[in-house]
């Protein structure tokens, strides 16, 4: 199935630090970050009043049949957990039992414009931390077992009800050999039934277990938290193309060794001194982070837009404006901008409009005045992104 690329006009609440937000149960963004973020769970009744979901179970199953969508089917049978990975044949869903299974679909925001708008309500957390929107469907008693995540998550209830139990227990021992990170010893400390529009925030490592009460759909807003090992490994890979270490190993003072197979201490000292030349600046870290955190995941494929000439594209900008693809990530730091893993510096005249595009993910036609259209470099940049499928004309 395919969804219309049209992005409705943004009407999500801007995160003014001291303004109470219904989304956060009357807390301001500043209060939430200071008192709850990565500190303790928070239950919010009617975080989004009237919310009943963005798509039906059948539409979710349709997404799970797409080649460029990450999905999993989790079931519990005869005391054992089973995991199947998509894409699925639609016939698979006709063979499922009436209970005890869950369909998980990742990156729904990459395919559904309304999902992008939902995520923008959480803009009080920087986009660099936002991962994606995962949507799950489960029939009665379906769930993925007691587990914990290594990242922050908001669990927004859509259609139906889900019974949640949580625990801030220290024992995070996992069931050995299970295909999921199932906790071996789960001791519930709090429990609630979430209705449509209710939301539960959980910091990293808080154990939780959600079970569907009848048919239920849950929208999980997850936040990226790279490990130090991951960042270090990727940064070293990044440095390979930037390193310039001078000199060549030499040992004019070589002395006879008792053991020819031994790596001598003199050689160790010389190589250590050579490697100490490796240096990096804050600009390197900025460039690395911008590229790495905006890089699309390997399975993501951008769809081609309708072919237009540059002249025709510019004409349409004035009438329609542009919106980022749901698959695009645009970030910036000072004058450095990053789009889907690519870095580009911009002159001062470009910065304001690109900041708005990065923050709001779209530009209304009112942004495209005569001065903007006279900036041929900026128009060419927009056109290149359009051809790559990184952004679309608003329909």
C-alpha positions, 0 to 999 in steps of 0.5 A: 500500500502507498500513502499520499505524500501530502503534509497538512499544515503543521498545527502541533504545539510549539514547545514553549518552556513554561507553557503547560502542555496537554500532551504532558499532562499539564506539565511544561516542556521544561518541567517534564525534562527537569523532573521526568526525562530519563528519571522516572515514569509518567502516566498521562491520561488523555495526552491527546484527547480523541486520539484513536490511531492513525491507521487501521489494523488492516492498513498496518498489516498492509505496510508489513507486506512492503519490501522497504518496511521493517516488521516483526510478528511475535507469538507465544505458543506452548511456553515459547516465544517466536519471532518472524521478520517481514515483509509478509505475504498477506496470506500469513495474516489469515492463518493467525490465531485469535490471541497471543500474537503481536504485529510490530511495524517500525518507521511508520513515519517514513510512510504516513504523513500523519505519523510525521505530524504526530512525532512533531508534537514531541519536538521538545526533545531534539530531532537527533534523539528521535528514532521513529514511530513504531506501531503495534497491533495485538488481539486479546492477550497479545504482547511481547512479554516483560522486557526493558528498553535501552532508550526513552519511549512514549507509549501512546494508546490508539485503538482499544485498551492495553494493560500495562505493568511496570517495575523499576527493578534492578534485576534485568536478567534475561531469559536465556535463549529467547529470541526477544529480550524477555525478563526472567524475573519480572515483579510489577510495582505499578499497573494501569489500563490505558484507553485511547489517547492515554500515554505512558512515558518510560525512561531507559531500563524501566521494566514493562509488560503490556497486554492487549485487552481485546484488539489494541494498537499502541504507538511507540515514540522511541528515542535514539541512544547510541552506545559509547562503543557505537559512537567511538567505532563510527567516529574512528571510521569517519576519521579514516578519510580525514587522517593525515599522519606524517612519517614512516617507521624507522629504526636506525638505532635497532639493537640485537634482540634475544628473540627475533619473534618478540615485538620489542619495547623500542618498536612499541614506543615508536609506534605509540609516538606515531599514533599520538599524532592522531588529533581531531577538533570539535568541528570534526565531531560536529561534522561526524554527528551531523552526518551519522545522526542524519544518515538514513537506515540501510533499508530506506529507499527514497521514491522518485518525484515527478520529473520537472525541469528546474524552471517548472520546479521553481514555479511550483514552489511559489504555488505549493511550497515544499515538505521534507519526505517522511524518510528525511532527517535534516539537522544543523549546527551553526552554519553547517547543515546536514541532510540524510548523511550529507553535509553542506555549509550555507551562506548567511542569506540561506540560513533562516529559511533552512532552519525553518525547513529543518525545524518545521519540516516544511515551507509554506509558499509564503516563504518563497518571495522574490529575493529567495527565487533570485538566489540561484544556488538555493533554488538549485539545492532545493531542486537537487533534493527534490530530484533525490526524493528528499523533499516533495512539493506540498500537494 
